[in-house]
Amino acid sequence: MKITKIETFTVPPRWLFLRIETDAGIVGWGEPVLEGHAESCAAGVMALEDFLKGRNPLHIEDTWQAIYRTGCYRGGPVMMSVLSGIDMALWDIKGKHFGAPVHALMGGPVRDRVRSYCWIGGDRPANLIDGARDLQARGFNAAKMNICEELQIVDTMQKVDTIVRQLSDLREALGWGFDLAFDFHGRVHYPMAKILLKELEPLRPLFVEDAVASQQIDAMAELAAATSIPLTIGERLHSRHDFKRVFETRAARVINPDTAHVGGISEMVRIGAMAESYDVALAPHCPLCPIALAACLQVDAICWNAFIQEQSLGMHYNQGGDVLDYVAEGTFTLADGFLHIPQAPGLGIEIREDVVRDRARTGHAWRAPLWRHADGSVSEW
C-alpha cells in the first residue's frame, strides 16, 4: 500500500483538516492545525507532499522519525502540529486497514470511557453560572473557564477580589458535585499567580491550568510546592523533550499536551507513559475539531493515567462550525459525564467529506485577539 494523494481543508471555525489517500482506496484523516496559524500548517503539510507520496502508510514510526529528525531543525509548534496531523491520519489508515480501532493496535484499551468537560464563560469570563448549569443539563459534571481578563504583571487587589468573588459565586451556585477547572491561560504572571492560588484554594478546583506561561517552568515548580491545587501544563509544549523539566522539577501534577500540537497519537502515548512514571496525571488538551478529539480518545483508551478529556462542543470560538457538524450522527456519545471511546476502525469516526469540502470554500482567517493593558502595553491573551 502507498500514499497517493494529500489534501488540506481550512474549515470554520478555526480548523485545518488533512486527508491522506492510498492506492488501496483507504483514506485517513488528521488535524495538523495550530490555532491562528492554519495557513502555515497547511504549507508545512504540503512541503512534505513529495516525501509522503509513495510511502507505505503503515510504517508510521519510520515516517514520524524521518519527519522529526531530518532537515537539521526539529520541534516547535508549527512543525509538531504538522507532524501531529500526519500521524493521526496514518493511524486512521492503519486501523481501517486492519479493521480495528487505533487503541486495539497499541496494546488494547485500559478503559472504554473517559470523563469529559467543556468550556464556559468565553475569553473574558462572563455568565459562568448559566454556562455551567447548561452543561449540567447536557450531562456534564465538570467545566473549565478563564478566570480573568487582562492582568498586569503586578495588578490591584481589587482585581483579585473581583476574580475570587466571581468564582466563589460559581462554586456556591453549583455546589461540590460539579468540578471546576480554572485556566490562568498564561495571562497571569508569577507575582499575581502566587496570590490567586492562595485565594482560590478554598474553592477546591480540579486543577489550575497554565498558572504562569509555559516558559516559566521554574516559577511553576515553586508555585506547585506552595499550593495543594494540582497545577497543569502542556498545551504549549510540543514534544516529550519539552516535558522533561516539568517532570524533573515537579512543576505540575497534571499535564495536558494536545494531540494536535505534540506529534500526534504516537508522541502523546509516549508522553503519557513518561508522566505515569512520575505519578503525573494526563488530561489531553482539545479545544479543536472532531478529528483531534477522536485522536485524544484513542490516547485516553491506552494511557492508564488519563482521567479527563477536554472537548470544544459549544465553545465560544466555534462560530460558523462546531464539533458535530463534520461527523456522522451519533459519533460521540456522552453518558453520566463520560465520553465513550470510539470502537470503529481507525480513529473511529466517520467524516462528512461533503460538508468539509463545502465549508472549505468559506475557510477562515482566525487569529488570536490583540489585548492591551490600560497603559497601552500588550497584554498576554
Steps between C-alpha positions, in 0.01 A plus 500: 500500500623850412395857567369654179331830589516767771245780549446764766175681577477826696154489655305715748525586778883480519602150392716329239417147383740264323387222265751232396394257228660167411509277192295248698211747515543554876482862617635636826414828670712716730506850648836675445395838637641759739233751595556825311760342271293275274661638183851429630402145594337438163820616330702276732294197403529568128876552535511132599282384211793375290638310800168340592377396155601144423574411864339207675246660738526205738861589587388768742799509733752517218305785338475680836873472567593600146291818514618585851873429466597597146563853377710602803226711665235328709215564737309822552126565492444514123717205400370278779140591416568402137648171618202450732248512218703263285539254789123503569418437135747212474358334813151547352614320184670222694194436714275488196745267324488250789134564584575611856499821706840656560502400866467134405824530300687660791449239770127525546288729718528545875158671505194527278399853601660814640360791697463816293460872548419807290572871516281771644531876528694608191833681474406756764297290743129582505172321575688218671206375706264482202770328294567239767131428552459454125781244504335322793178475300696344214652232723836647599628520858813712440590823322805715433514876474737792466519665841585855394533753224822701454717489810816703546819338628411666832139606512253633758344312788168627370547280193594207721184552705289513183645171375456325834145631543392386152642150545368472856151586377535227237607244760213596729247474216625161376589337830770236543352245261621690194875533443660827391834534320654849500707611200747781569587467127855627547355850538575502875861570597684360800432786749123480445489122452641446848226719651219351293591138571483570873167683469343231277615199704177484708298457177674165440543519123562178309820664373646836402627511143800709392535680832786683329622491140646167390851646475497564876539139612723590796242751622223243457701250705518753785126562476427127493697452821298773672145393412279196542332572164625270222676720245474411132725575203534365149301663221798718404762227528572306183689177564601260775826695525308813602341304785825375652551810717135500603539150641847552644402819685154372599351815352162335436293211631291492181616544141277595209694459175296543183494209256480754216811691614733247658570250222173312477386178662849346488662773709201545731518137606874532566445814709217333689730212592771742613248682718382178659852425621491829695144436628376792289146492359409550133213726386535547122442854375250527213315825424499379138308295245353148505811350339726623780240392757483150351881480511496608867243235584725231352777629730261503796419136428868403512655715775413380850562842659253685274207616712308772316464623143440855378272557202390812315129428453325837521823686571498878461739480202271270305334756278402363158569139592497261794628153586196303391457682167780303334424144618220250459217512752566305818880515466564618858289365784489670841342326800528596867779745419705240309587485130508150357815396313422450128522133403480526120820443297774763500414816692148363525318790336328554166586838347232669291728575208230687309466745791878537527539582130204739505616696806860508378372735229429748780809416706607730780769747599476457878750692711546533873386842622747777578444622854653805668524617858367838612849645452507393133746210540421164342327254732529124506189351341 
